[in-house]
Amino acid sequence: MKIIDRTVQLALQNDSELSQSVGSKVFRYVVPVAFEEDWPFIRVASINNIDTQYADDKATDSTITIQVDVWDKDPDPLIPEVDRIMKSLDFKRVSAYPEYNDKKGEVRMIMRYETITNIKEN
């Protein structure tokens, strides 16, 4: 089983264009409390990782779903940047929808991406 959410996190953190807006505020799994209102920021989480192709009774490929959440007052300028980076990692966007928090006045754009990756089992 390949774990690639850390790879996604680093790709988003190290992108020169995206980092101009979010800096290093790209988190894995959980956004630290200290950053919850320090917009914009991004969270990366693995949603699903399932074997989808087999040869000789061994898994050869996995379909991996990663969720990327972007929080900001207006996340629209960041969405194409995230999309560009994810596509450069061979992911395709399979879902995207906003969630508005009226108490904080923030938008959380929830985007899910999927890729098929070759795995090697022993």
C-alpha positions, 0 to 999 in steps of 0.5 A: 500500500502506498501512502502519498498524502505526505507527498501531496502536502509537500508538493503544495507547501513547496510550490512557489506560487501557492506558498506566496498565499499560504506560506507553509500552512499546509497541514496533514490530517489536522489544522493546529488550533493556533492556525484555525483563524490564520487564513488562508490555510490548507489541509490534506487527508487521505480518504481512501486507498483501495486495491483495484487491479490484480495479477497472479492474485497480487494487487498491482494498482491502487486507487487513492483518494485525497481530500484537499481543504482550502480555508479562506474568506475567499478561496477562489484564487487558490483553487486553480493553484491547488488544482494545477499542483494536484494534476501535476501529481497525476490526480484528477478532481472528482468532487469540489464543493464549498462549505460556509461558516457564518460564525467565522465568515470563512469558506472551506472549499472541499476538493477530492482528487483521485489517482491510480498508482502502481504498487509492488507487493512482496 
